[in-house]
Amino acid sequence: MQVEPKTRPSLEGERFQVIVIGGGINGVAIARECARAGKRTLLVEQHDFASGTTSRSTRIIHGGLRYLEYGEIGLVRESLRERQRLVGEKPHLVRPMHFVLALDENSRRSALSVRAGLWIYRRMGGRGLGPESAKDDQLKLERLLDSGRRWSIFSFEDAQCEFPERVVAEWLVEALDAGAVTRNHSQVLAVDVRHKRATGVLLRDSLSGKEERVEAAWVVNAAGPWVDRVCWQSQIRTEHAMIGGVRGSHIVLPRFAGMPEAALYTEAVDGRPFFVIPWNEQVLVGTTEVPDRGDPAKTQPSAEEIEYLLHSILKLFPRAGISSRDILYSFAGIRPLPFSSKASLSAVSRKHYLHDHADDGAERMISVIGGKLTTAAELAGECAAQVGVRRNRVGESGAACKEGLDPLPER
């Protein structure tokens, strides 16, 4: 017996106060914030929710220790605050994790500067480790690291979200409970612009092939690495590309003998930040930074990246007996970082910002640039405020203020 696909109610001619494009953690957080404030909100995702960058990260909820190196004090303070909030609100999904920071004698970072940075980090809100657990993790690591090099070893604490897709799922349910309409497998073909104002979107339902035109008072482009593509398809021209897509690749290995329970934060063979993290009863190793302007949905690690990651972990743990045959699988995602002409990708700011397209001939359209797992809720609050929601940060059981809403668009 042939099973007919379920038909979804048509959205043709529907009118919303906010349409959010993109069902990753940032888009879902924005839709949730707007819906809980009483706005009639539509969230659309071209594939499945959290199927892009959100599900292809290093899965760390961190305070941004390395951002101190670039003087981004505000971003570190914000990240630490949001990390602690997530640990408190989602303890079943976001858990504190011990990190061991190991630098050898060839590191360009001195032990003194790292010690000073960790002191500042803890003073700004990073939690410290108890001396026993810190010492135990350090001893385990010292036995495993390359004995031919001199190491400086430190400890600090951040957090891990093993499956950020589950955070997205819970926020999605909260958005639905607040009245949001959500559609996955629905591609935005174009943002409608009339008289230099965004008025809605043209959608294609990937399940039925049907095209639908939906109206809105505001359009929020939170499509992550697809942000520029949404604008180009809509004939909205910006001065330059907003996103500088950077591919981050990982390999997954089985746990190996002597591995400490703590996560390791160190440097790869080229001095880049490098993580070896216990994850899902396995070991997550990453990451890389490679410019990538291709289709984010089709990105995958290159052979060179896999070799780079494997070579880096072999140099760290020469006695662990790891080989290419041990790689269980690999994956890659595109970080939607702000476009930058800087030579060093590591130096590109991880701050998020909201681009108002009024000067591009599309008033009442906002594009979200950047954004991290850690700060998604903060970003959502900023975005909601820009479309007319008065911010009133509360706990998970609360709701935002419902004043100051924009009317539905006039026909």
C-alpha positions as CSV (number, residue, x, y, z in Angstrom):
1,M,0.0,0.0,0.0
2,Q,1.4,3.4,-1.0
3,V,1.6,5.9,1.9
4,E,0.7,9.4,0.8
5,P,2.9,12.2,2.4
6,K,1.1,14.3,5.0
7,T,-0.1,17.6,3.6
8,R,0.7,20.6,5.7
9,P,-1.7,23.5,5.9
10,S,-1.0,26.2,3.3
11,L,0.7,29.4,4.4
12,E,-0.4,31.3,1.2
13,G,-1.5,34.7,2.1
14,E,-0.9,34.3,5.9
15,R,0.3,37.4,7.7
16,F,2.9,37.4,10.5
17,Q,4.6,40.0,12.6
18,V,7.9,38.3,12.3
19,I,9.3,35.8,9.9
20,V,12.6,34.2,11.0
21,I,14.6,32.5,8.3
22,G,16.9,29.7,9.6
23,G,16.2,26.9,12.0
24,G,19.6,26.6,13.7
25,I,20.1,27.5,17.4
26,N,20.1,31.3,16.7
27,G,17.0,31.3,14.5
28,V,15.1,29.0,16.9
29,A,16.1,31.2,19.9
30,I,14.9,34.4,18.0
31,A,11.6,32.8,17.1
32,R,11.1,31.6,20.7
33,E,11.9,35.1,22.1
34,C,9.4,36.8,19.7
35,A,6.6,34.2,20.2
36,R,6.9,34.4,24.0
37,A,6.5,38.1,23.7
38,G,3.2,37.7,21.9
39,K,4.3,38.3,18.3
40,R,2.8,36.2,15.6
41,T,5.9,34.4,14.4
42,L,6.8,32.1,11.6
43,L,10.1,30.1,11.6
44,V,11.2,28.5,8.4
45,E,14.1,26.1,7.8
46,Q,15.2,24.8,4.4
47,H,16.4,21.4,5.7
48,D,15.8,20.1,9.2
49,F,16.1,22.1,12.4
50,A,19.7,22.2,13.8
51,S,21.0,20.4,10.7
52,G,23.6,23.0,9.8
53,T,26.4,24.6,11.9
54,T,24.6,23.9,15.1
55,S,25.1,20.1,14.8
56,R,28.6,20.3,13.4
57,S,30.4,22.2,16.2
58,T,32.9,21.2,18.9
59,R,29.9,21.2,21.3
60,I,31.5,23.4,23.9
61,I,29.5,26.0,25.9
62,H,32.5,28.2,26.8
63,G,33.3,31.6,28.3
64,G,35.7,32.5,25.5
65,L,39.1,32.2,27.2
66,R,41.0,32.6,24.0
67,Y,39.1,35.8,23.2
68,L,41.1,37.5,26.0
69,E,44.1,37.3,23.7
70,Y,42.4,39.6,21.3
71,G,41.1,42.0,23.9
72,E,37.5,41.1,23.5
73,I,36.6,41.6,27.2
74,G,33.0,42.4,26.5
75,L,32.5,39.1,24.6
76,V,34.2,37.1,27.3
77,R,32.0,38.7,30.0
78,E,28.9,38.0,27.9
79,S,29.9,34.4,27.1
80,L,30.7,33.6,30.8
81,R,27.3,35.0,31.8
82,E,25.4,33.0,29.2
83,R,27.4,29.9,29.9
84,Q,26.4,30.0,33.6
85,R,22.8,30.7,32.6
86,L,22.7,27.6,30.3
87,V,24.2,25.4,33.0
88,G,21.6,26.6,35.4
89,E,18.6,26.4,33.0
90,K,19.5,23.2,31.1
91,P,21.5,21.1,33.6
92,H,20.4,17.9,31.8
93,L,21.9,19.1,28.6
94,V,24.7,21.5,29.5
95,R,27.2,20.3,32.1
96,P,30.4,21.8,33.6
97,M,33.5,20.2,32.2
98,H,37.1,20.3,33.5
99,F,39.6,21.5,30.9
100,V,43.4,21.0,31.0
101,L,45.4,23.6,29.1
102,A,48.8,22.2,27.9
103,L,51.4,24.3,26.2
104,D,54.9,23.1,25.3
105,E,58.2,25.1,25.2
106,N,57.6,26.1,21.6
107,S,54.3,27.9,22.2
108,R,54.3,31.5,21.4
109,R,52.2,32.0,24.5
110,S,54.3,32.2,27.7
111,A,53.3,30.4,30.9
112,L,53.1,33.8,32.6
113,S,50.7,35.3,30.1
114,V,48.5,32.2,30.3
115,R,48.5,32.2,34.1
116,A,47.5,35.9,34.0
117,G,44.7,35.2,31.4
118,L,43.3,32.4,33.5
119,W,43.3,34.6,36.6
120,I,41.3,37.3,34.7
121,Y,39.0,34.6,33.3
122,R,38.2,33.3,36.8
123,R,37.7,36.8,38.2
124,M,35.3,37.5,35.4
125,G,33.1,34.6,36.3
126,G,34.9,31.4,35.3
127,R,34.6,28.7,38.0
128,G,37.7,27.2,39.5
129,L,38.5,23.6,40.0
130,G,39.0,21.9,43.3
131,P,42.7,21.1,43.9
132,E,42.3,17.3,44.0
133,S,40.4,17.0,40.7
134,A,42.7,19.4,39.0
135,K,45.8,17.6,40.1
136,D,44.4,14.2,39.1
137,D,43.6,15.3,35.6
138,Q,47.1,16.9,35.2
139,L,48.9,13.8,36.4
140,K,46.9,11.6,33.9
141,L,47.7,14.0,31.1
142,E,51.4,14.3,31.9
143,R,51.7,10.5,31.6
144,L,50.2,10.5,28.2
145,L,51.8,13.6,26.6
146,D,54.9,13.5,24.5
147,S,57.7,13.1,27.1
148,G,60.3,14.6,24.7
149,R,58.8,18.1,25.2
150,R,58.5,20.3,28.3
151,W,55.0,21.1,29.2
152,S,53.2,23.9,31.1
153,I,49.9,22.6,32.3
154,F,47.0,24.6,33.7
155,S,43.3,23.8,34.7
156,F,40.1,25.7,34.2
157,E,36.4,25.0,33.8
158,D,33.9,25.5,31.0
159,A,30.9,23.5,29.9
160,Q,29.9,20.9,27.4
161,C,26.6,20.4,25.5
162,E,26.9,16.9,24.1
163,F,23.9,17.4,21.8
164,P,23.0,21.0,21.1
165,E,20.3,19.7,18.8
166,R,18.4,18.8,22.0
167,V,18.6,22.4,23.2
168,V,17.2,23.5,19.8
169,A,14.4,20.9,20.1
170,E,13.4,22.1,23.6
171,W,13.4,25.8,22.5
172,L,11.4,24.8,19.4
173,V,8.8,23.2,21.6
174,E,8.7,26.4,23.8
175,A,8.3,28.5,20.7
176,L,5.4,26.3,19.5
177,D,3.8,26.4,22.9
178,A,3.9,30.2,22.7
179,G,2.1,30.2,19.4
180,A,4.9,30.2,16.8
181,V,4.3,28.5,13.5
182,T,7.3,26.4,12.4
183,R,8.1,24.9,9.0
184,N,11.2,22.8,8.2
185,H,12.0,21.6,4.6
186,S,10.7,25.0,3.4
187,Q,13.1,27.0,1.3
188,V,13.0,30.8,1.1
189,L,13.2,31.6,-2.6
190,A,13.3,35.3,-2.0
191,V,12.4,38.0,0.5
192,D,9.7,40.2,-0.9
193,V,10.6,43.9,-1.0
194,R,8.1,46.6,-2.0
195,H,8.8,50.3,-1.8
196,K,12.2,49.7,-0.2
197,R,10.6,47.7,2.6
198,A,10.7,43.9,3.3
199,T,7.1,42.7,3.3
200,G,7.4,38.9,3.5
201,V,8.9,35.9,1.8
202,L,8.3,33.5,-1.1
203,L,8.5,29.9,0.1
204,R,8.8,26.6,-1.6
205,D,7.6,23.6,0.4
206,S,10.3,20.9,-0.4
207,L,7.8,18.1,0.5
208,S,5.1,19.2,-1.9
209,G,7.0,21.5,-4.3
210,K,4.3,24.1,-3.7
211,E,5.3,27.8,-3.6
212,E,3.6,30.1,-1.1
213,R,3.8,33.9,-0.5
214,V,3.7,34.9,3.2
215,E,3.5,38.5,4.5
216,A,5.3,39.9,7.5
217,A,6.0,43.2,9.4
218,W,9.6,42.1,9.9
219,V,11.9,39.6,8.3
220,V,14.9,38.2,10.3
221,N,17.6,36.5,8.2
222,A,19.2,34.1,10.6
223,A,20.3,31.6,8.0
224,G,23.8,31.2,9.3
225,P,26.3,30.5,6.5
226,W,23.4,31.0,4.0
227,V,22.8,34.7,5.1
228,D,24.4,36.2,2.0
229,R,22.7,33.8,-0.3
230,V,19.2,34.8,1.0
231,C,20.1,38.4,0.2
232,W,21.5,37.7,-3.2
233,Q,18.4,35.6,-4.2
234,S,16.3,38.6,-3.1
235,Q,18.2,41.2,-5.1
236,I,19.3,42.9,-1.8
237,R,22.8,44.2,-2.3
238,T,25.2,44.9,0.5
239,E,28.4,46.8,0.3
240,H,30.4,43.5,0.7
241,A,29.7,40.0,1.8
242,M,28.5,39.8,5.3
243,I,29.6,36.3,6.1
244,G,33.2,34.9,5.8
245,G,32.5,31.2,5.8
246,V,35.1,29.2,7.7
247,R,35.1,25.4,7.6
248,G,35.7,23.7,10.9
249,S,36.4,19.9,10.7
250,H,36.5,17.2,13.4
251,I,37.4,13.5,13.6
252,V,35.9,11.1,16.1
253,L,38.0,8.4,17.7
254,P,37.4,5.6,20.2
255,R,38.5,6.3,23.8
256,F,42.2,5.3,24.2
257,A,44.1,4.0,27.2
258,G,45.2,6.5,29.8
259,M,43.0,9.3,28.5
260,P,42.0,11.7,31.3
261,E,38.3,12.5,31.9
262,A,39.1,16.2,31.4
263,A,39.0,17.9,28.0
264,L,42.3,19.0,26.6
265,Y,42.9,22.4,25.2
266,T,46.3,22.8,23.5
267,E,47.9,23.8,20.2
268,A,48.0,21.9,17.0
269,V,51.2,21.5,14.9
270,D,50.7,25.0,13.4
271,G,49.9,26.7,16.8
272,R,46.1,26.8,16.3
273,P,43.8,26.1,19.2
274,F,43.2,22.3,19.3
275,F,40.7,20.3,21.4
276,V,40.6,16.6,22.5
277,I,37.3,16.2,24.2
278,P,35.5,13.2,25.8
279,W,32.2,13.0,24.0
280,N,29.4,10.5,23.7
281,E,31.7,7.7,25.1
282,Q,34.2,8.6,22.3
283,V,36.8,11.3,21.7
284,L,36.1,14.4,19.6
285,V,39.2,16.0,18.0
286,G,39.2,19.3,16.3
287,T,39.2,21.8,14.8
288,T,40.4,23.4,11.6
289,E,39.9,26.8,10.0
290,V,39.7,26.8,6.3
291,P,37.9,29.5,4.1
292,D,35.0,27.9,2.4
293,R,32.6,29.6,0.0
294,G,30.9,26.5,-1.2
295,D,27.4,25.1,-0.4
296,P,27.4,24.8,3.4
297,A,25.0,21.8,3.1
298,K,27.6,19.8,1.2
299,T,30.7,20.7,3.2
300,Q,32.9,17.9,4.4
301,P,36.5,17.6,5.8
302,S,39.2,17.5,3.2
303,A,41.8,14.7,3.2
304,E,44.4,17.4,4.2
305,E,42.3,18.4,7.3
306,I,41.9,14.8,8.4
307,E,45.6,14.3,8.1
308,Y,46.3,17.6,10.0
309,L,44.0,16.5,12.9
310,L,45.5,13.0,13.0
311,H,49.1,14.3,12.9
312,S,48.4,16.8,15.6
313,I,47.0,14.2,18.0
314,L,49.8,11.8,17.2
315,K,52.4,14.5,18.1
316,L,50.6,15.1,21.4
317,F,50.1,11.4,22.4
318,P,52.8,9.4,20.6
319,R,52.3,6.5,23.1
320,A,48.6,6.2,22.6
321,G,48.9,4.0,19.5
322,I,46.4,6.0,17.4
323,S,46.3,5.5,13.6
324,S,44.1,6.5,10.7
325,R,42.3,3.1,11.1
326,D,41.0,4.3,14.4
327,I,39.0,7.2,13.0
328,L,35.3,6.3,13.4
329,Y,34.1,9.2,11.3
330,S,34.6,12.8,10.5
331,F,32.4,15.9,10.0
332,A,32.6,19.5,9.1
333,G,30.5,22.7,9.4
334,I,30.7,26.3,8.3
335,R,31.1,28.9,10.9
336,P,29.1,32.0,9.9
337,L,31.8,34.5,11.0
338,P,31.7,38.2,10.0
339,F,33.4,38.8,6.8
340,S,37.0,40.0,7.3
341,S,40.1,40.7,5.2
342,K,42.4,39.7,8.1
343,A,45.0,37.1,7.2
344,S,44.5,35.2,10.5
345,L,41.2,33.5,10.7
346,S,41.7,32.9,14.4
347,A,41.8,36.6,14.9
348,V,38.4,37.2,13.2
349,S,36.0,38.5,15.9
350,R,33.5,36.0,17.3
351,K,31.1,38.8,18.2
352,H,27.7,38.7,16.6
353,Y,26.0,41.7,15.2
354,L,22.7,42.6,13.5
355,H,22.8,44.2,10.1
356,D,19.8,46.5,9.4
357,H,19.1,46.4,5.6
358,A,17.3,49.8,5.6
359,D,20.3,51.3,3.8
360,D,20.3,48.4,1.3
361,G,16.8,49.2,0.2
362,A,15.0,46.7,2.5
363,E,13.8,48.4,5.6
364,R,12.4,46.1,8.3
365,M,14.8,43.3,7.4
366,I,17.6,42.2,9.7
367,S,20.5,39.8,9.0
368,V,22.2,38.0,11.9
369,I,26.0,37.9,11.5
370,G,28.0,35.5,13.6
371,G,26.7,34.0,16.8
372,K,27.7,31.0,18.9
373,L,26.0,28.2,20.8
374,T,26.8,29.9,24.1
375,T,25.3,33.3,23.3
376,A,22.3,32.3,21.2
377,A,19.7,33.4,23.9
378,E,21.5,36.8,24.3
379,L,21.5,37.3,20.5
380,A,17.8,36.4,20.4
381,G,17.0,39.1,23.0
382,E,18.9,41.7,21.1
383,C,17.2,40.8,17.8
384,A,13.7,40.7,19.4
385,A,14.4,44.2,20.9
386,Q,15.2,45.5,17.4
387,V,11.9,44.3,16.0
388,G,9.9,45.9,18.9
389,V,10.0,43.5,21.9
390,R,10.8,45.1,25.2
391,R,13.5,43.0,26.8
392,N,12.8,41.5,30.2
393,R,15.2,38.6,30.8
394,V,13.5,36.0,32.9
395,G,13.9,32.3,33.7
396,E,12.6,29.5,31.5
397,S,9.2,29.5,33.1
398,G,8.7,33.2,32.5
399,A,7.6,35.2,29.5
400,A,8.9,38.4,28.0
401,C,7.0,41.7,28.1
402,K,4.2,41.8,25.5
403,E,4.2,45.6,25.1
404,G,5.4,47.6,22.1
405,L,4.4,45.1,19.4
406,D,4.3,46.2,15.7
407,P,1.0,45.8,14.0
408,L,0.5,43.1,11.3
409,P,1.3,44.4,7.8
410,E,-1.4,46.2,5.9
411,R,-2.6,44.5,2.8
